[in-house]
Amino acid sequence: LHGVPVTIKDVFDTAGIVSAAGTRGRASYVPTQDATAVARLRAAGAIVLGKTNIPEIALAPETDNLIYGRTNNPYDLSRTCGGSSGGEAAIIAAGGSPLGIGSDSGGSIRIPSHFCGIAGIKPTAGRVPRTGHFPSPGGLQEILWHVGPMARFVDDLILTLPLISGVDWRDPETVPMPLGDPKEVKLKSLKGAFHTDNGIVSPTSETAEAVKTVAKVISDAGILME
């Protein structure tokens, strides 16, 4: 990532840069040390452009707080960018940053990535250290809280995930799991499934058609769809 500009969700400590986590209690907090994921991006040559907005303490599926205000969807300012990694998704979708990192417990990478039309991944538990994340891991959400990359393209997720993965001997839940090469996955050995209505909230017809289109592309690639 030598010379590649990146942005960082404002739940991660960044040395010398205010890390407010969307709450007034930390509005002037400047860490002296990077979160592990941030440090690894910098070590790979990335240049931190800035921090991106979140809901207060990252606890909402939209992005608004009393310090920086509301972040809207760059495609339609009357709509939300999602949350809690909403600012990260919005800046990437707007072309202001090629990639960055977010965190996810109940959809905080996946929801804004979907709303803003970018790529994001919530990695397997134990893959990426959460050291330097605020709120700190622990409690009821311990097994759910993961750190992962967000980008305009899936190829950039493939590039970035290996850089931030691996034990740092500080997050006790991170384990030394080998990370395979997605190019080596044999698609015909996989099975897939999809639905267009979860029985709770019905999507728009456009969303349902988009899901069906993706399912056909996956099926045509050799995955058995059910």
Backbone bond lengths (Angstrom), bond angles and torsions (degrees), N, CA, C in turn:
res aa  C-N    CA-C-N  psi(-1)  N-CA   C-N-CA  omega(-1)  CA-C   N-CA-C  phi
1 L - - - 1.467 - - 1.520 111.87 -
2 H 1.327 117.68 22.95 1.457 120.07 -175.49 1.528 111.50 -56.46
3 G 1.332 116.11 116.92 1.454 121.26 178.71 1.509 115.47 81.87
4 V 1.323 118.53 0.20 1.472 121.38 -178.95 1.533 109.54 -80.56
5 P 1.329 118.58 125.31 1.463 120.35 177.18 1.522 110.95 -75.35
6 V 1.321 116.41 140.10 1.469 121.41 178.63 1.517 109.06 -135.85
7 T 1.313 115.22 160.41 1.464 121.40 173.75 1.520 108.75 -120.63
8 I 1.330 115.06 157.78 1.455 121.06 -172.40 1.529 110.03 -129.30
9 K 1.304 116.47 126.16 1.461 121.34 174.40 1.533 109.32 -56.50
10 D 1.317 116.73 136.69 1.461 120.15 -171.99 1.528 113.92 -79.18
11 V 1.311 116.63 38.01 1.463 121.32 166.99 1.524 109.96 -109.10
12 F 1.349 116.06 -7.43 1.457 120.68 -176.90 1.523 110.27 -100.12
13 D 1.321 116.17 135.60 1.456 120.72 174.96 1.521 109.67 -64.98
14 T 1.336 115.84 135.09 1.456 122.17 176.30 1.527 107.56 -131.72
15 A 1.301 116.78 118.41 1.462 121.45 -175.55 1.534 111.00 -58.47
16 G 1.334 115.43 125.48 1.454 120.46 177.25 1.507 115.34 79.94
17 I 1.340 118.14 1.00 1.466 122.48 -179.16 1.528 108.30 -124.39
18 V 1.325 116.78 134.21 1.461 121.05 179.01 1.526 110.22 -52.52
19 S 1.319 115.14 132.46 1.468 121.67 -179.51 1.522 107.38 -127.20
20 A 1.329 115.56 82.98 1.463 121.43 -168.20 1.515 114.55 -84.26
21 A 1.330 118.05 -23.22 1.468 122.36 -175.83 1.522 111.88 55.46
22 G 1.318 115.91 27.49 1.461 120.42 174.31 1.510 115.60 71.15
23 T 1.321 118.74 12.44 1.457 120.36 -176.73 1.529 110.84 -126.24
24 R 1.320 117.02 140.60 1.460 121.90 -174.54 1.525 112.55 -61.42
25 G 1.316 116.90 -26.86 1.454 119.97 179.97 1.518 113.45 -64.38
26 R 1.343 116.35 -18.90 1.471 121.37 179.68 1.525 111.00 -119.52
27 A 1.309 118.46 18.14 1.464 121.87 -172.75 1.519 113.29 -59.96
28 S 1.329 117.26 -25.78 1.462 120.52 -179.31 1.521 112.23 -117.33
29 Y 1.325 116.47 15.21 1.465 120.07 -175.95 1.524 110.64 -77.19
30 V 1.319 116.28 123.20 1.467 122.07 178.16 1.524 108.32 -120.34
31 P 1.332 118.28 107.52 1.471 121.13 -179.39 1.530 111.51 -67.33
32 T 1.310 115.01 158.24 1.460 120.96 174.94 1.520 111.89 -100.70
33 Q 1.336 116.04 -4.05 1.461 120.49 -176.03 1.518 109.87 -140.90
34 D 1.329 116.75 143.21 1.466 121.49 177.24 1.520 110.75 -75.78
35 A 1.332 116.00 148.11 1.455 120.32 164.62 1.527 108.26 -59.38
36 T 1.318 116.74 154.17 1.467 120.08 -176.54 1.529 112.38 -55.50
37 A 1.322 117.83 -45.93 1.465 120.53 -178.18 1.523 110.99 -63.09
38 V 1.322 116.70 -38.98 1.467 120.90 178.51 1.519 110.07 -66.12
39 A 1.332 116.37 -46.06 1.463 120.70 179.95 1.520 111.05 -58.74
40 R 1.324 116.80 -37.71 1.461 120.37 -179.17 1.522 111.85 -70.75
41 L 1.328 117.54 -35.18 1.458 119.68 175.09 1.523 110.61 -65.35
42 R 1.330 115.72 -44.35 1.471 119.03 178.91 1.531 110.66 -62.46
43 A 1.333 116.21 -41.57 1.467 120.07 -179.68 1.527 111.44 -62.80
44 A 1.337 116.16 -27.60 1.464 120.74 178.05 1.525 111.84 -82.79
45 G 1.344 116.76 -0.34 1.456 120.84 176.59 1.507 115.71 103.47
46 A 1.337 118.04 -1.41 1.462 120.85 -178.61 1.524 110.96 -68.27
47 I 1.334 116.10 149.95 1.460 123.18 178.09 1.525 108.25 -112.10
48 V 1.321 117.10 121.03 1.461 121.44 -178.50 1.529 109.83 -77.33
49 L 1.335 116.07 113.83 1.462 121.75 177.71 1.519 111.20 -75.25
50 G 1.339 116.88 -38.09 1.451 119.98 -176.94 1.509 111.54 170.41
51 K 1.314 115.15 -178.27 1.457 123.66 179.63 1.526 109.31 -100.62
52 T 1.331 116.12 152.58 1.460 120.08 -177.63 1.521 111.42 -118.22
53 N 1.307 114.54 149.79 1.462 123.08 -168.42 1.524 113.55 -69.62
54 I 1.340 114.95 151.54 1.467 122.68 179.06 1.519 108.91 -142.34
55 P 1.329 118.54 164.83 1.460 120.31 166.72 1.528 108.84 -69.33
56 E 1.307 116.97 163.60 1.461 119.89 -177.15 1.531 111.55 -54.97
57 I 1.310 116.11 123.32 1.466 125.47 -179.21 1.531 111.02 52.42
58 A 1.334 116.88 25.68 1.467 121.95 173.52 1.523 113.40 62.28
59 L 1.311 117.19 30.97 1.464 119.46 -173.69 1.528 113.05 -112.73
60 A 1.334 117.04 45.62 1.465 119.66 176.81 1.528 109.38 -159.32
61 P 1.336 117.54 154.73 1.463 120.90 179.19 1.529 113.08 -87.29
62 E 1.328 117.55 19.19 1.453 123.18 172.68 1.524 107.05 -137.22
63 T 1.329 118.44 177.80 1.462 120.06 -172.56 1.519 110.34 -128.10
64 D 1.325 115.94 102.23 1.462 122.77 -178.34 1.521 107.74 -159.75
65 N 1.307 117.66 135.09 1.464 120.33 176.06 1.527 110.26 -150.84
66 L 1.324 116.23 172.58 1.463 121.61 -174.38 1.527 113.35 -83.02
67 I 1.330 117.77 -4.36 1.459 120.60 178.07 1.525 110.74 -94.28
68 Y 1.314 116.35 -55.91 1.462 121.43 -172.64 1.527 113.87 -106.98
69 G 1.329 117.16 -7.95 1.453 119.42 179.95 1.512 113.23 83.23
70 R 1.327 115.39 -155.12 1.460 121.93 -170.76 1.522 111.67 -98.65
71 T 1.316 115.86 139.92 1.459 122.26 170.55 1.521 108.07 -105.97
72 N 1.328 116.47 128.22 1.458 121.26 -177.72 1.526 111.13 -103.97
73 N 1.315 114.46 170.19 1.458 120.90 177.88 1.529 109.17 -72.03
74 P 1.329 119.39 126.12 1.467 120.03 -176.36 1.523 114.03 -65.90
75 Y 1.328 117.87 -18.30 1.464 120.64 178.54 1.530 112.41 -87.20
76 D 1.324 116.64 -20.41 1.467 121.28 -179.65 1.521 106.91 -158.21
77 L 1.328 117.25 103.70 1.469 121.58 -173.33 1.524 113.29 -67.27
78 S 1.324 116.73 -10.05 1.463 119.13 177.14 1.524 111.43 -85.31
79 R 1.329 116.51 -4.52 1.465 120.98 -176.47 1.525 110.63 -117.41
80 T 1.326 115.01 161.15 1.459 120.62 -178.84 1.522 111.93 -80.25
81 C 1.316 115.52 153.33 1.466 121.03 173.27 1.523 110.68 -89.00
82 G 1.338 116.70 -2.15 1.456 120.61 -176.72 1.516 110.93 85.28
83 G 1.314 115.81 -175.35 1.453 120.83 -179.32 1.516 110.83 -167.62
84 S 1.317 118.17 169.82 1.450 120.91 7.77 1.524 113.79 -90.59
85 S 1.339 117.84 -8.83 1.470 120.17 177.70 1.519 110.08 -86.80
86 G 1.340 116.12 40.32 1.454 120.78 -173.18 1.512 114.28 -68.69
87 G 1.336 116.91 -41.72 1.455 119.43 178.63 1.514 112.00 -63.21
88 E 1.329 115.64 -36.76 1.469 120.31 178.94 1.523 110.33 -65.57
89 A 1.334 116.98 -45.78 1.464 120.42 178.92 1.522 111.08 -63.41
90 A 1.336 116.86 -40.42 1.462 120.91 -176.86 1.528 111.73 -65.86
91 I 1.347 117.64 -44.44 1.466 119.41 -177.55 1.526 110.95 -69.30
92 I 1.333 117.59 -34.54 1.462 120.37 177.60 1.526 110.23 -69.25
93 A 1.336 116.64 -43.21 1.462 120.35 179.06 1.523 111.80 -63.64
94 A 1.330 116.68 -34.01 1.467 121.32 -178.90 1.521 112.75 -79.48
95 G 1.335 117.35 -4.12 1.456 120.89 179.73 1.511 113.44 82.74
96 G 1.330 117.56 13.80 1.454 121.22 -179.66 1.512 113.56 -84.14
97 S 1.321 116.57 -14.56 1.461 121.87 179.87 1.519 107.92 -154.26
98 P 1.326 118.80 138.26 1.466 119.35 -179.93 1.517 112.85 -77.97
99 L 1.333 116.85 -29.27 1.462 119.21 -179.52 1.520 110.25 -164.44
100 G 1.322 114.56 168.07 1.461 120.59 178.91 1.511 109.88 -169.05
101 I 1.323 115.83 -167.80 1.454 119.69 178.16 1.523 110.06 -125.88
102 G 1.349 114.11 146.00 1.447 121.83 176.26 1.515 109.17 -131.85
103 S 1.310 115.82 -173.78 1.462 121.25 176.15 1.511 108.17 -141.19
104 D 1.334 116.23 156.92 1.463 120.61 -169.47 1.518 109.62 -150.90
105 S 1.334 115.24 128.05 1.463 120.07 168.71 1.524 109.62 -119.54
106 G 1.328 117.06 -49.52 1.458 120.46 -179.43 1.508 113.81 -118.54
107 G 1.329 116.79 20.14 1.469 120.32 179.60 1.514 113.72 127.37
108 S 1.328 118.11 11.51 1.463 121.54 -170.34 1.514 115.14 -70.27
109 I 1.322 118.88 -16.92 1.467 121.92 167.80 1.526 109.19 -96.82
110 R 1.319 115.82 -44.19 1.461 121.22 -172.05 1.527 113.32 -68.13
111 I 1.330 118.05 -42.58 1.470 120.93 -177.60 1.532 111.16 -64.91
112 P 1.344 119.85 -54.82 1.470 118.19 179.51 1.521 113.97 -65.14
113 S 1.332 117.85 -31.35 1.464 119.28 175.88 1.523 109.95 -61.99
114 H 1.330 116.16 -42.69 1.465 120.94 177.78 1.525 111.15 -65.28
115 F 1.339 116.49 -47.62 1.467 120.46 -176.82 1.527 111.95 -62.29
116 C 1.336 117.01 -35.11 1.468 120.96 -174.44 1.525 113.50 -101.35
117 G 1.326 117.10 -0.24 1.460 120.18 174.44 1.508 114.77 71.96
118 I 1.350 117.23 35.99 1.456 120.02 176.79 1.527 109.05 -117.47
119 A 1.324 116.44 -176.78 1.463 121.82 178.48 1.520 109.80 -103.44
120 G 1.305 116.72 139.52 1.463 121.33 177.38 1.519 108.98 -153.42
121 I 1.312 116.70 153.92 1.462 119.89 179.87 1.521 109.94 -138.57
122 K 1.323 114.77 135.12 1.460 121.33 169.38 1.526 105.89 -97.22
123 P 1.334 117.93 106.36 1.467 119.72 -174.27 1.529 112.48 -69.27
124 T 1.320 114.88 169.62 1.457 121.91 174.34 1.523 110.15 -57.60
125 A 1.320 116.96 143.73 1.464 121.44 177.10 1.520 110.53 -55.17
126 G 1.323 116.78 136.32 1.452 121.43 178.74 1.509 114.68 86.79
127 R 1.328 116.92 1.65 1.467 120.51 -176.63 1.534 112.18 -80.10
128 V 1.343 116.82 -47.53 1.469 121.44 -173.68 1.532 109.57 -119.49
129 P 1.328 118.29 128.88 1.465 120.68 179.37 1.529 111.97 -61.62
130 R 1.327 115.60 142.54 1.464 121.33 178.50 1.520 111.89 -102.89
131 T 1.312 116.91 11.45 1.450 122.41 179.39 1.532 110.29 -56.76
132 G 1.325 116.96 128.67 1.453 121.17 -179.40 1.507 114.23 88.41
133 H 1.326 116.84 7.16 1.467 121.83 175.91 1.528 108.87 -90.46
134 F 1.340 117.16 139.64 1.460 121.25 174.77 1.525 108.81 -125.64
135 P 1.330 118.29 126.82 1.468 127.94 3.21 1.536 111.32 -66.25
136 S 1.308 114.77 154.87 1.459 120.14 179.01 1.521 110.39 -69.99
137 P 1.326 117.50 151.28 1.463 120.70 176.31 1.536 110.59 -60.81
138 G 1.317 114.68 156.51 1.449 119.49 178.45 1.517 111.08 135.75
139 G 1.308 116.41 172.04 1.458 121.33 177.32 1.510 112.67 73.62
140 L 1.330 115.34 -153.42 1.455 121.16 -173.18 1.527 112.84 -65.82
141 Q 1.335 117.03 -27.12 1.460 119.90 -176.66 1.527 113.04 -95.13
142 E 1.308 117.85 8.52 1.462 121.80 -174.48 1.529 112.89 -49.17
143 I 1.314 117.42 -50.29 1.460 120.84 -174.20 1.527 111.89 -77.61
144 L 1.353 116.85 -13.40 1.462 121.22 -175.48 1.513 113.53 -95.93
145 W 1.327 118.22 -19.39 1.457 122.40 -167.81 1.523 110.70 -88.94
146 H 1.337 116.92 108.81 1.461 121.56 -175.69 1.520 110.83 -124.64
147 V 1.310 115.97 156.88 1.461 123.78 175.96 1.522 108.66 -109.13
148 G 1.331 116.88 136.51 1.459 118.97 -178.72 1.515 112.86 -154.85
149 P 1.332 117.18 162.77 1.468 121.47 -179.45 1.526 112.29 -82.47
150 M 1.326 114.85 156.03 1.460 123.72 174.85 1.529 106.99 -133.88
151 A 1.332 116.88 140.59 1.467 120.12 -175.95 1.523 109.86 -160.49
152 R 1.320 115.59 172.36 1.460 119.64 177.23 1.527 111.26 -74.55
153 F 1.337 116.57 -28.95 1.462 120.54 -173.93 1.525 110.96 -130.02
154 V 1.323 116.31 146.72 1.460 121.97 178.92 1.530 110.70 -59.43
155 D 1.328 117.32 -37.15 1.471 120.01 179.77 1.521 111.72 -56.74
156 D 1.328 116.81 -32.54 1.463 119.56 179.77 1.526 111.89 -75.90
157 L 1.328 117.52 -25.81 1.466 120.32 171.95 1.528 109.40 -67.76
158 I 1.344 115.66 -41.82 1.468 121.06 178.92 1.530 110.03 -62.62
159 L 1.317 116.65 -36.16 1.459 121.48 178.61 1.524 111.93 -69.66
160 T 1.337 116.64 -41.25 1.463 121.36 -168.76 1.524 113.69 -86.39
161 L 1.325 118.10 -36.90 1.468 119.80 -174.82 1.529 113.01 -56.26
162 P 1.332 119.91 -44.71 1.469 118.36 179.34 1.528 113.35 -62.25
163 L 1.333 117.09 -27.32 1.458 120.88 -177.71 1.525 112.41 -71.11
164 I 1.331 116.89 -30.67 1.465 119.60 -176.38 1.528 112.66 -103.21
165 S 1.336 116.70 -3.96 1.466 120.95 -177.36 1.525 111.50 -83.94
166 G 1.329 114.66 162.70 1.462 120.71 174.38 1.510 113.23 106.77
167 V 1.318 116.14 153.39 1.461 121.58 -175.88 1.528 111.34 -63.93
168 D 1.344 115.25 145.88 1.458 120.52 171.67 1.526 110.62 -117.31
169 W 1.336 116.17 2.59 1.467 123.50 179.23 1.529 112.55 62.03
170 R 1.334 115.30 21.87 1.469 120.50 175.95 1.526 110.93 -123.41
171 D 1.323 116.67 -38.26 1.465 120.88 173.65 1.531 107.13 -86.96
172 P 1.332 117.97 110.37 1.468 119.89 -173.69 1.518 114.29 -69.09
173 E 1.326 117.64 -13.47 1.460 120.45 -178.90 1.524 112.23 -91.66
174 T 1.322 118.23 -5.76 1.459 120.63 179.93 1.525 109.69 -84.54
175 V 1.317 116.37 133.82 1.461 120.64 -176.38 1.531 110.06 -123.73
176 P 1.334 117.97 154.72 1.471 121.34 -177.55 1.524 112.27 -79.73
177 M 1.332 115.49 73.32 1.463 120.20 179.41 1.527 110.31 -89.28
178 P 1.317 118.28 132.54 1.463 119.27 175.99 1.527 110.51 -64.97
179 L 1.316 116.28 143.44 1.462 122.05 179.70 1.515 108.58 -110.48
180 G 1.319 115.99 113.60 1.455 120.33 -176.05 1.519 113.01 -78.58
181 D 1.314 115.65 170.80 1.457 122.92 177.16 1.524 108.52 -93.31
182 P 1.339 117.60 119.19 1.470 118.93 -178.56 1.522 113.73 -59.02
183 K 1.331 117.70 -23.17 1.467 120.25 179.54 1.521 111.41 -68.46
184 E 1.323 117.08 -18.54 1.463 120.52 -178.10 1.536 112.37 -90.34
185 V 1.316 117.37 -4.06 1.460 120.51 179.58 1.528 109.67 -71.50
186 K 1.314 117.24 128.67 1.462 122.12 177.68 1.525 108.59 -88.32
187 L 1.321 115.65 106.36 1.460 120.94 -172.88 1.526 112.23 -59.53
188 K 1.318 117.27 -35.84 1.459 119.92 -177.19 1.525 112.42 -69.71
189 S 1.332 116.87 -10.40 1.468 120.20 176.96 1.523 112.02 -89.55
190 L 1.321 116.96 -1.86 1.466 121.40 -175.28 1.526 111.41 -104.01
191 K 1.306 114.70 153.65 1.458 122.06 171.80 1.529 108.42 -119.47
192 G 1.313 115.49 146.22 1.462 120.45 179.52 1.511 111.24 -131.93
193 A 1.307 115.82 162.14 1.461 121.48 177.02 1.518 108.54 -145.97
194 F 1.308 116.86 154.00 1.464 119.92 177.79 1.527 109.25 -152.05
195 H 1.324 115.23 161.57 1.467 120.90 172.08 1.517 107.80 -144.63
196 T 1.302 116.44 157.81 1.465 121.25 179.10 1.519 112.30 -111.99
197 D 1.321 117.35 2.30 1.467 120.96 177.26 1.523 107.25 -156.89
198 N 1.321 116.86 121.32 1.464 119.66 -177.68 1.526 113.22 -86.83
199 G 1.324 116.19 5.01 1.458 119.90 178.63 1.515 114.47 80.50
200 I 1.323 116.02 -1.13 1.474 120.69 179.49 1.522 110.54 -112.84
201 V 1.342 115.50 -52.70 1.463 121.35 178.41 1.521 107.95 -130.92
202 S 1.314 116.79 123.69 1.461 120.76 -178.89 1.525 110.30 -84.34
203 P 1.331 117.58 135.46 1.468 120.10 179.30 1.522 111.08 -80.43
204 T 1.323 116.43 172.26 1.455 120.42 172.38 1.523 108.96 -69.03
205 S 1.300 115.72 160.43 1.465 119.83 179.33 1.529 110.40 -63.13
206 E 1.347 116.60 -33.83 1.459 120.13 179.38 1.534 110.93 -64.60
207 T 1.345 116.20 -39.97 1.462 120.14 179.10 1.525 110.52 -66.25
208 A 1.333 116.35 -43.71 1.463 120.21 179.38 1.527 111.09 -60.46
209 E 1.328 116.97 -41.45 1.461 120.65 179.91 1.527 110.81 -67.62
210 A 1.337 116.36 -36.82 1.465 119.89 178.39 1.524 110.64 -63.86
211 V 1.333 116.96 -40.81 1.466 120.96 178.39 1.522 110.30 -63.62
212 K 1.316 116.94 -42.90 1.467 120.62 178.93 1.529 111.26 -63.13
213 T 1.311 116.06 -38.39 1.466 120.33 179.06 1.524 110.68 -63.84
214 V 1.338 115.75 -44.80 1.468 120.19 178.99 1.526 110.41 -63.72
215 A 1.338 117.04 -40.94 1.465 120.86 179.22 1.527 110.72 -60.53
216 K 1.339 117.13 -38.15 1.463 120.09 178.68 1.530 111.14 -67.98
217 V 1.331 116.27 -40.32 1.467 119.77 178.53 1.524 110.02 -61.39
218 I 1.339 115.79 -43.36 1.479 120.56 179.25 1.519 110.45 -64.34
219 S 1.316 116.01 -43.09 1.455 120.21 179.12 1.525 111.60 -62.84
220 D 1.325 116.19 -42.59 1.465 120.97 178.89 1.525 111.81 -64.01
221 A 1.346 116.30 -24.88 1.465 120.08 179.74 1.525 112.23 -79.43
222 G 1.343 115.96 -8.90 1.458 119.36 175.38 1.508 116.13 115.80
223 I 1.336 117.59 -2.34 1.461 120.23 178.36 1.518 109.99 -82.19
224 L 1.315 117.49 133.95 1.460 122.04 178.89 1.514 109.41 -76.01
225 M 1.332 117.05 112.88 1.466 121.62 -178.11 1.509 110.49 -95.71
226 E 1.327 115.98 138.78 1.464 121.95 178.87 1.522 110.24 -123.43
